[in-house]
């Protein structure tokens, strides 16, 4: 069996693992925010990037959007597009962290609940950036190789034989 044949066999399974991991990450991010919407709004406000008029809307809607994207990824529906949306979100979150870091803000990102201003010296921005880089790698992988097992995409457009 050649390397190309092995890749053809392994890739859909690896894409399945990546797709489901991304969905799980989104669920883990959405649920705590959904359970405490006021705290989600505080987390969005802490970045000091958005006009105050839209902060409550973004803080309220973000967890529902994350959960909806998780469902789409878990189902394997429009997988490449879902991966692109994931990437846009991760780039947006990265920009927020970079901005907060560059401004000397000490915030908890609120990515998995909580969030807001925290005591100076308690934020570890390099770790946040490494986490985002890992999430971006997952999204890039899935955007490049979206075909996966047990997906609606496969059912709607099966691979030619």
trRosetta pair geometry for C-beta under 8 A, 3 or more apart (Angstrom, degrees):
i j d omega theta_ij theta_ji phi_ij phi_ji
1 5 4.8 -123 -168 89 84 128
1 6 5.6 102 137 -58 116 87
2 5 4.7 98 53 7 77 101
2 6 7.0 -138 97 -4 42 86
3 6 5.6 -55 -149 37 32 112
3 7 6.3 35 152 -21 66 105
4 7 5.7 -51 -147 35 30 112
4 8 6.4 35 152 -22 63 104
5 8 5.5 -50 -149 33 33 115
5 9 6.6 30 152 -16 63 105
6 9 5.7 -60 -154 38 33 110
6 10 6.0 16 157 -9 70 114
7 10 5.9 -63 -135 46 29 101
7 11 5.5 41 167 -40 69 109
8 11 6.4 -34 -126 18 19 116
9 12 7.9 -77 177 28 25 95
9 13 7.8 1 144 1 60 115
10 13 5.8 -74 -163 45 45 109
10 14 5.7 39 150 -21 83 111
11 14 5.7 -58 -141 39 31 109
11 15 6.1 32 160 -20 67 106
11 145 5.4 -109 -174 -170 113 141
11 147 7.3 48 123 76 107 98
12 15 5.6 -53 -144 38 31 113
12 16 6.4 40 153 -26 63 101
12 147 5.5 -56 -102 122 92 89
12 148 5.3 148 -165 -130 69 34
12 149 5.1 98 146 -41 107 79
13 16 5.5 -48 -152 28 33 116
13 17 6.8 33 150 -17 63 101
13 148 7.8 123 -84 -149 12 75
13 149 6.0 20 -92 -8 55 127
14 17 5.7 -51 -152 34 36 111
14 18 6.4 33 151 -17 67 106
14 141 7.9 -92 136 168 108 130
14 145 7.6 20 87 108 105 142
15 18 5.6 -54 -144 40 34 111
15 19 6.0 37 156 -23 67 107
15 79 7.8 57 168 167 118 150
15 141 7.4 -163 -106 140 71 97
15 142 6.2 120 -148 -115 86 72
15 145 5.1 -128 -81 121 122 98
15 146 6.6 123 -163 -168 138 15
15 147 6.2 97 65 81 167 45
15 148 3.8 -134 108 -84 105 97
15 149 7.9 137 73 4 91 67
16 19 5.8 -53 -143 36 27 112
16 20 6.3 19 160 -11 63 109
16 76 7.8 -25 -116 -86 74 128
16 148 4.1 148 -69 -174 66 110
16 149 4.5 -25 -67 43 142 88
16 150 6.3 72 -132 40 127 98
16 151 7.5 -140 -104 -43 86 104
17 20 6.1 -61 -146 42 26 104
17 21 6.1 29 155 -22 64 110
18 21 5.7 -55 -145 36 29 112
18 22 6.4 30 156 -19 64 105
18 138 5.4 176 -161 -155 100 86
18 141 5.4 -116 -142 98 164 127
18 142 5.2 -163 121 -65 126 101
18 148 7.8 -136 53 -95 88 137
19 22 5.9 -56 -153 34 28 110
19 23 6.6 27 150 -17 63 106
19 73 5.4 -170 -174 -179 80 89
19 74 7.6 153 143 -94 94 27
19 76 6.1 42 162 -93 157 82
19 79 6.3 -45 -112 -140 130 117
19 142 5.9 125 -78 -121 75 131
19 148 5.2 -104 -4 -11 143 174
19 151 7.3 -15 126 -90 172 122
20 23 5.4 -50 -147 36 37 114
20 24 6.3 39 152 -21 66 104
20 73 7.6 168 -89 138 29 98
20 74 6.5 68 -117 -117 68 67
21 24 5.6 -53 -148 37 32 112
21 25 6.4 36 152 -22 65 103
21 138 6.6 -117 94 -140 117 140
22 25 5.6 -50 -148 33 32 113
22 26 6.5 32 153 -17 63 105
22 70 7.9 -163 124 -116 69 65
22 73 5.2 -109 95 -174 107 157
22 83 7.6 -46 -153 -106 177 74
22 86 6.0 -20 -168 -124 133 156
22 135 7.9 110 -117 -151 86 81
22 138 5.6 166 -75 144 103 131
22 139 7.1 110 -113 -77 138 69
22 142 6.7 -48 -19 -23 152 158
23 26 5.8 -57 -152 37 32 111
23 27 6.5 32 151 -19 66 104
23 70 4.5 105 -156 -160 70 72
23 71 7.6 118 -144 -55 113 16
23 73 4.0 -166 -72 94 94 113
23 74 4.1 119 -151 -61 161 82
24 27 5.7 -52 -147 36 34 111
24 28 6.2 34 154 -18 66 107
24 70 7.7 125 -48 -146 16 113
25 28 5.7 -57 -148 39 30 112
25 29 6.3 26 152 -17 64 108
25 135 7.0 175 158 -116 163 108
26 29 5.6 -56 -146 39 32 110
26 30 5.9 27 158 -20 68 111
26 66 4.7 -170 -167 177 91 87
26 67 6.9 167 143 -87 102 30
26 69 5.6 -130 -147 87 159 98
26 70 3.6 -162 92 -73 123 101
26 73 7.0 123 15 30 142 139
26 86 7.9 -94 -66 -112 122 102
27 30 5.8 -57 -137 38 29 107
27 31 6.1 29 169 -26 66 108
27 66 7.9 177 -72 136 25 99
27 67 6.7 71 -107 -116 61 72
27 70 4.8 125 -53 -158 77 160
28 31 6.8 -43 -131 26 21 107
28 32 7.8 13 171 -5 50 104
28 112 5.8 -19 140 -130 90 109
29 32 7.5 -76 -170 36 25 97
29 33 6.9 7 153 -5 62 120
29 63 7.4 -157 125 -119 74 76
29 66 5.3 -105 93 -178 109 154
29 111 5.7 -59 -127 163 109 69
29 112 5.3 -84 -106 -96 60 62
29 113 7.9 -164 -152 -27 42 66
30 33 5.9 -78 -158 45 34 107
30 34 5.8 31 157 -24 76 112
30 63 4.3 123 -152 -164 70 78
30 64 7.3 122 -154 -66 117 19
30 66 3.9 -169 -75 92 105 115
30 67 4.1 155 168 -57 165 85
30 70 6.6 -111 0 -11 141 138
31 34 5.6 -56 -142 35 29 111
31 35 6.4 25 160 -17 64 108
31 63 7.5 170 -35 -165 14 121
31 67 7.7 103 -59 -86 61 113
31 113 7.9 -37 88 -62 65 115
32 35 5.8 -59 -149 38 32 111
32 36 6.7 -21 166 27 66 104
32 112 6.0 67 32 162 141 57
32 113 2.7 -56 132 -72 141 124
32 114 7.3 -19 147 -11 137 65
33 36 6.7 -87 -145 62 27 72
33 37 7.1 65 163 -97 67 46
33 39 7.4 -136 -128 87 58 92
33 40 4.0 79 -158 -91 95 124
33 43 7.7 -84 -113 33 107 145
33 59 8.0 -144 -168 -175 114 68
33 62 6.6 -64 152 92 157 100
33 63 3.6 -169 93 -73 117 129
33 66 7.6 80 47 34 138 141
33 110 7.4 81 -93 166 108 96
33 113 5.9 -144 -53 -93 60 61
34 37 7.1 7 -149 -65 29 82
34 40 7.9 47 -56 -45 28 147
34 63 4.4 -163 -57 134 77 144
34 64 7.0 106 -98 -64 107 67
34 67 7.0 31 -54 -40 139 138
35 113 7.7 -6 54 -116 105 120
36 39 4.0 12 134 24 116 119
36 40 6.5 145 100 -22 69 84
36 113 6.8 75 44 -149 121 95
37 40 5.3 -51 -147 33 38 117
37 41 6.5 41 154 -21 67 100
37 59 6.9 110 -176 133 71 93
37 60 5.5 33 -161 -115 117 72
37 63 7.6 -119 -100 23 74 134
38 41 5.7 -52 -153 33 34 113
38 42 6.6 37 148 -20 65 103
39 42 5.3 -48 -149 34 39 116
39 43 6.4 44 150 -23 66 101
39 110 7.4 -178 146 -135 85 114
39 113 7.1 28 113 -170 134 69
39 114 6.4 -59 169 -122 129 21
39 115 6.4 125 161 48 85 92
39 116 7.2 -92 -159 -27 74 121
40 43 5.6 -50 -151 32 33 114
40 44 6.7 32 151 -16 64 102
40 59 4.5 145 120 -178 83 86
40 60 6.9 130 93 -79 126 32
40 62 6.5 -168 177 57 123 115
40 63 6.0 -79 -118 -27 156 117
40 110 6.8 133 -129 174 49 128
40 113 8.0 -60 -78 -126 80 49
40 115 7.1 63 -120 43 34 139
41 44 5.8 -53 -150 36 34 110
41 45 6.2 36 151 -21 65 108
41 55 6.2 90 -164 142 84 91
41 56 5.3 8 -130 -116 129 58
41 59 3.2 130 -94 112 54 162
41 60 6.6 15 -71 -47 101 72
42 45 5.6 -56 -147 38 30 114
42 46 6.4 43 152 -35 64 101
42 59 7.4 100 10 -138 36 149
42 110 7.6 173 89 -96 75 144
42 115 6.1 150 96 98 85 93
42 116 4.3 -14 142 -82 108 120
43 46 5.7 -46 -153 17 31 118
43 47 7.9 35 152 -22 56 93
43 59 6.8 140 55 -126 81 106
43 107 7.9 122 -148 175 62 115
43 108 7.2 -69 -120 92 96 84
43 109 7.2 44 -167 142 110 35
43 110 2.5 85 -149 -99 140 169
43 114 6.9 102 -81 111 121 43
43 115 2.4 24 -105 119 108 151
43 116 5.6 -81 -83 -45 52 65
44 47 6.5 -50 -173 17 38 110
44 50 6.7 -18 163 29 102 135
44 55 5.3 162 110 -158 114 82
44 58 5.1 157 -155 99 155 109
44 59 4.0 -132 12 -74 135 92
44 62 7.0 171 -74 -14 126 146
44 110 7.2 -102 -42 83 49 156
44 115 7.7 47 -23 139 44 148
45 48 7.4 36 166 -68 51 54
45 52 7.5 41 -124 -119 99 75
45 55 4.9 60 -82 -169 80 144
45 59 7.2 -15 -26 -59 82 138
45 116 7.4 15 67 -113 94 81
46 100 7.5 28 132 -114 87 132
46 105 7.2 140 165 168 83 135
46 107 4.2 137 153 -134 125 133
46 108 7.6 10 116 51 170 59
46 110 7.0 141 36 -20 131 128
46 115 6.1 -160 18 162 141 89
46 116 4.6 -178 -63 -131 135 37
46 117 5.5 -169 -129 -45 111 62
47 50 7.3 56 79 1 111 86
47 96 4.7 -41 -136 -160 141 105
47 99 6.7 63 -174 83 93 121
47 100 5.7 -84 -131 -65 66 111
47 105 7.7 140 -132 93 34 166
47 107 6.8 -152 -76 88 51 172
48 99 7.9 -148 73 133 83 118
48 100 7.6 123 35 -98 95 79
48 103 7.2 -107 70 97 131 169
48 105 6.9 -176 18 -84 124 150
49 95 8.0 102 -129 120 155 98
49 96 5.9 -96 -18 -116 154 84
49 99 5.9 80 -84 97 114 161
50 54 5.5 -100 167 78 120 102
50 55 5.3 150 91 -78 119 75
50 58 6.1 -105 -127 9 178 155
51 54 5.5 67 71 17 87 96
51 55 7.4 -137 97 -31 42 85
52 55 5.4 -36 -146 2 40 122
54 57 5.1 -57 -161 43 64 116
54 58 5.7 60 143 -22 87 104
55 58 6.0 -60 -144 40 29 107
55 59 6.0 25 161 -16 66 113
56 59 5.8 -58 -140 43 28 110
56 60 6.0 25 161 -18 65 112
57 60 6.0 -63 -148 39 24 107
57 61 5.9 3 165 -4 65 117
58 61 6.2 -65 -133 46 24 98
58 62 5.8 41 167 -43 64 106
59 62 6.3 -35 -134 11 20 117
60 63 8.0 -77 173 28 28 93
60 64 7.8 3 142 2 62 115
61 64 5.6 -69 -159 45 50 110
61 65 5.8 50 149 -25 83 107
62 65 5.7 -59 -146 37 30 111
62 66 6.3 31 157 -20 66 105
63 66 5.4 -50 -145 36 35 114
63 67 6.3 35 155 -19 66 104
64 67 5.7 -51 -146 37 32 111
64 68 6.4 35 152 -20 64 105
65 68 5.7 -53 -147 36 31 112
65 69 6.4 30 154 -16 64 106
66 69 5.9 -57 -149 39 30 109
66 70 6.3 36 150 -24 64 105
66 89 7.9 125 -97 -154 83 158
67 70 5.4 -49 -149 32 34 117
67 71 6.7 37 152 -21 64 100
68 71 5.8 -51 -153 31 34 111
68 72 6.6 33 150 -17 64 104
69 72 5.5 -52 -148 37 36 113
69 73 6.2 34 154 -16 67 106
69 82 6.2 146 -159 -154 83 95
69 85 6.0 -145 -122 109 126 130
69 86 6.7 149 171 -74 136 80
69 89 7.7 -97 -20 -24 178 153
70 73 5.8 -57 -147 40 29 109
70 74 6.1 31 155 -21 66 108
71 74 5.7 -53 -142 37 29 111
71 75 6.3 22 159 -13 63 109
72 75 6.1 -62 -149 42 26 106
72 77 5.1 -96 -156 65 72 99
72 78 6.4 -35 -176 57 117 98
72 82 4.8 -174 119 -102 117 132
73 76 7.3 30 -179 -73 34 39
73 79 7.2 88 -127 -125 59 72
73 82 5.1 178 -76 151 78 145
73 83 8.0 107 -108 -66 105 64
73 86 7.5 62 -76 -59 135 130
75 151 7.1 91 140 -149 48 64
75 152 5.0 12 153 -15 96 121
76 79 5.4 -14 -160 -70 62 115
76 148 5.7 -134 -124 70 125 111
76 150 6.6 148 -10 106 149 58
76 151 2.3 -115 143 -135 152 94
76 152 5.2 162 84 20 81 68
76 153 5.2 -106 147 12 91 95
76 154 6.8 -7 135 2 141 93
77 82 7.3 93 81 -39 61 134
77 151 7.3 -172 -51 -178 42 87
77 152 4.3 4 -81 58 82 136
77 153 6.4 168 -115 -46 30 80
78 81 4.2 -34 163 46 105 118
78 82 5.6 118 101 -29 82 92
78 153 7.1 168 -45 -79 21 108
79 82 5.6 -55 -142 37 29 112
79 83 6.3 32 157 -21 65 104
79 142 6.5 -115 165 175 99 104
79 146 3.9 147 101 -170 114 108
79 147 7.7 160 63 -71 149 24
79 148 6.6 162 -123 13 164 111
79 151 6.3 -14 -53 -163 131 148
79 153 5.2 -66 -6 -25 109 151
80 83 5.7 -54 -152 34 31 113
80 84 6.5 32 149 -20 64 104
80 142 7.5 -173 -107 140 45 76
80 143 5.7 83 -152 -141 73 55
80 146 4.1 -81 -62 -54 79 154
81 84 5.5 -51 -149 34 35 113
81 85 6.5 38 151 -19 66 101
82 85 5.6 -50 -150 35 34 112
82 86 6.4 42 148 -22 64 103
82 142 7.8 -56 88 135 89 133
83 86 5.3 -48 -149 34 34 118
83 87 6.4 38 150 -22 64 102
83 139 5.1 149 -172 -159 81 69
83 140 7.9 159 167 -64 118 11
83 142 3.8 -166 -103 102 136 105
83 143 4.0 -161 115 -65 129 72
83 146 6.4 -135 -4 -96 137 101
84 87 5.5 -49 -148 33 34 114
84 88 6.5 36 151 -19 64 101
84 139 7.7 128 -83 179 21 108
84 143 5.7 98 -65 -112 71 119
85 88 5.7 -51 -150 35 33 112
85 89 6.5 35 150 -18 64 104
86 89 5.7 -58 -153 37 30 111
86 90 6.3 25 153 -17 67 108
86 135 7.7 -134 165 166 104 96
86 138 7.7 -77 141 101 142 98
86 139 4.4 -162 104 -109 112 117
86 142 7.5 33 48 65 146 134
87 90 5.7 -55 -143 38 32 109
87 91 6.2 32 156 -18 66 105
87 136 6.4 76 -131 -137 79 72
87 139 4.1 163 -70 145 82 143
87 140 6.9 92 -99 -62 126 62
87 143 6.5 -5 -31 -45 138 141
88 91 5.8 -53 -146 37 29 110
88 92 6.3 32 152 -20 63 107
89 92 5.6 -57 -150 37 30 113
89 93 6.3 28 154 -17 67 105
90 93 5.7 -49 -143 38 33 110
90 94 6.2 37 153 -22 63 105
90 132 5.7 150 -173 -161 93 85
90 135 4.8 -168 -120 112 134 115
90 136 5.0 -178 127 -76 143 76
90 139 6.0 -156 11 -8 144 150
91 94 5.5 -53 -147 36 31 114
91 95 6.4 35 152 -21 64 102
91 136 7.3 85 -64 -105 71 116
92 95 5.7 -51 -149 33 31 111
92 96 6.6 33 151 -19 62 104
93 96 5.5 -53 -153 35 35 116
93 97 6.5 32 151 -17 67 103
93 109 7.3 60 -170 -172 103 126
93 111 6.8 66 -155 -102 139 110
93 132 6.1 -163 99 -114 106 121
94 97 5.8 -54 -147 37 33 108
94 98 6.1 32 154 -18 67 107
94 129 6.9 80 -139 -127 91 73
94 132 4.5 143 -85 162 96 153
94 136 7.4 9 -46 -54 142 127
95 98 5.7 -54 -143 39 30 111
95 99 6.1 33 155 -22 64 107
96 99 5.7 -54 -147 35 27 112
96 100 6.3 26 156 -17 64 106
96 109 7.5 109 110 -141 117 94
97 100 5.8 -53 -146 37 31 110
97 101 6.1 32 154 -19 65 109
97 109 6.1 -16 -90 -103 101 121
97 125 6.2 152 172 -146 101 91
97 128 5.0 -162 -146 126 146 131
97 129 6.3 -174 116 -73 139 76
97 132 6.7 -155 24 -31 149 149
98 101 5.7 -57 -147 39 29 113
98 102 6.1 27 156 -19 66 110
98 129 7.5 78 -72 -97 81 115
99 102 5.8 -58 -143 38 28 108
99 103 6.2 16 160 -11 64 112
100 103 6.1 -66 -147 42 26 104
100 105 4.2 -81 -163 62 79 123
100 107 5.3 -81 -161 32 143 122
100 109 7.9 -168 35 -96 160 75
100 125 7.5 -170 91 -104 98 121
101 104 7.9 37 174 -67 30 25
101 105 7.5 -70 -57 48 21 80
101 125 4.2 94 -98 -140 124 161
105 117 7.5 -100 -174 -111 94 82
106 117 6.6 63 85 -159 76 72
106 118 5.5 -108 139 70 92 72
106 119 6.7 -67 137 111 142 22
106 120 4.6 -144 -45 -102 163 52
106 121 7.1 -12 -127 2 139 36
106 122 6.7 83 -179 44 115 80
106 123 5.0 -170 -152 -1 68 124
107 110 7.8 -43 159 -16 105 95
107 115 7.1 18 172 -167 98 69
107 116 6.4 -127 -148 137 89 17
107 117 5.7 -55 -101 -97 75 41
107 118 6.3 120 -139 11 22 88
107 123 6.3 49 54 -91 36 145
108 114 5.4 -44 122 126 143 113
108 115 5.0 -143 95 -115 92 34
108 116 6.1 7 45 47 96 51
108 118 4.9 83 -33 -35 92 130
108 122 7.9 -32 -69 111 90 110
108 123 6.9 -147 -78 -98 48 95
109 115 6.3 -63 107 -113 28 95
109 128 5.8 141 -40 -133 141 135
110 113 6.9 -97 -160 125 61 12
110 114 5.7 -142 -111 91 63 57
110 115 2.0 14 -79 -80 107 138
110 116 6.7 81 -66 -22 117 57
111 115 7.6 130 -9 -79 41 112
111 128 7.9 159 -16 -140 140 101
118 122 4.9 -98 135 75 121 127
118 123 6.1 136 64 -54 122 93
119 122 4.8 74 70 -11 85 127
123 128 7.8 -18 -179 -21 91 132
124 127 4.2 27 121 18 115 118
124 128 6.7 149 96 -17 66 86
125 128 5.3 -53 -147 37 40 115
125 129 6.2 39 156 -20 71 104
126 129 5.6 -55 -147 37 33 111
126 130 6.4 35 153 -20 66 103
127 130 5.6 -51 -147 35 34 111
127 131 6.4 38 152 -21 64 104
128 131 5.7 -55 -152 35 31 114
128 132 6.4 30 151 -17 65 105
129 132 5.6 -50 -145 38 35 111
129 133 6.3 40 152 -24 65 102
130 133 5.5 -49 -147 33 33 115
130 134 6.6 36 152 -19 63 102
131 134 5.8 -54 -155 34 31 112
131 135 6.5 29 149 -17 64 106
132 135 5.5 -55 -148 38 35 112
132 136 6.2 39 151 -23 67 103
133 136 5.6 -51 -148 34 32 113
133 137 6.6 38 150 -23 63 101
134 137 5.6 -49 -151 30 34 114
134 138 6.8 37 150 -19 64 100
135 138 5.6 -48 -154 31 37 114
135 139 6.6 34 150 -15 65 105
136 139 5.6 -55 -149 40 35 112
136 140 6.2 37 153 -21 68 105
137 140 5.7 -52 -144 36 30 111
137 141 6.4 35 155 -22 63 104
138 141 5.8 -56 -152 33 29 113
138 142 6.5 17 156 -10 64 109
139 142 6.0 -61 -146 42 30 104
139 143 6.1 31 156 -21 67 108
140 143 5.7 -55 -143 36 30 111
140 144 6.3 23 159 -14 65 109
141 144 6.1 -67 -154 40 26 105
141 145 6.3 -36 171 39 66 101
142 145 6.8 -76 -125 69 27 65
142 146 5.8 63 174 -100 68 65
143 146 6.8 8 -133 -61 18 98
146 153 6.9 -60 139 129 108 174
147 151 7.8 -161 -159 43 44 145
147 153 7.1 -135 -115 112 56 127
147 154 6.9 96 -156 -82 79 92
147 159 6.6 64 -154 -72 144 115
148 151 5.0 91 75 -33 88 134
148 153 7.6 73 41 56 78 122
148 154 7.2 -109 75 -40 48 119
149 154 7.1 13 -135 -34 27 163
150 154 7.4 50 23 36 8 140
151 154 4.6 102 63 1 85 99
151 155 7.1 -151 100 -2 51 85
152 155 5.4 -56 -152 38 39 114
152 156 6.1 33 153 -17 72 108
153 156 5.9 -60 -144 40 28 106
153 157 6.4 -38 177 43 65 95
154 157 7.4 -87 -133 68 18 57
154 158 6.0 46 178 -105 65 61
154 159 7.3 -27 -137 -19 85 85
155 158 7.2 10 -127 -63 17 84
